[in-house]
Amino acid sequence: MRKHAQQGFTLIELMIVVAIIGILAAIAIPAYQDYTARAQAAEATTLLGGLKSSIAEYYNTEGAAPTMGALGNAVTTGKYISTIAQSGFSYTATFKNSGVSSKLKSKTVSMTFNSSTGAFSFSCTGIDSAIRPKICQ
């Protein structure tokens, strides 16, 4: 009689593969979510950074902090940013409540112009250090 070779996988082998896939997914999904949140957070610094030259130029010519209206066609909203507001030399970008990572909902990124040094500084209120833009650290 001829012996037949075994074909296929045993139940134990399949269970081990499923366990490995589960472990990899448990590590990869949170890392991916932080990655997308960091990308969304970068929009705030990009929009605020786009205002730098207009703010500095206005201050050099007028000697005062420009309002958002005085900045001309400044981009003040984005896919994840609901608005950019101004108070003195501080400009604050606020994240939307929907369509953005739950770690960023209603959080803010502020850019402040120091009129004596001409330098800009950023602060990220309430944003977790794992997803905070590098400029805020």
ABEGO torsion letter per residue (X at the ends): XBBBBBBEBBAAAAAAAAAAAAAAAAAAAAAAAAAAAAAAAAAAAAAAAAAAAAAAAAAAAAGBBBBAAAAEABBABBAABABBBBBEABBBBBBBABGBBAAABGBBBBBBBBAAAGBBBBBBBGBBAAABBAAAX
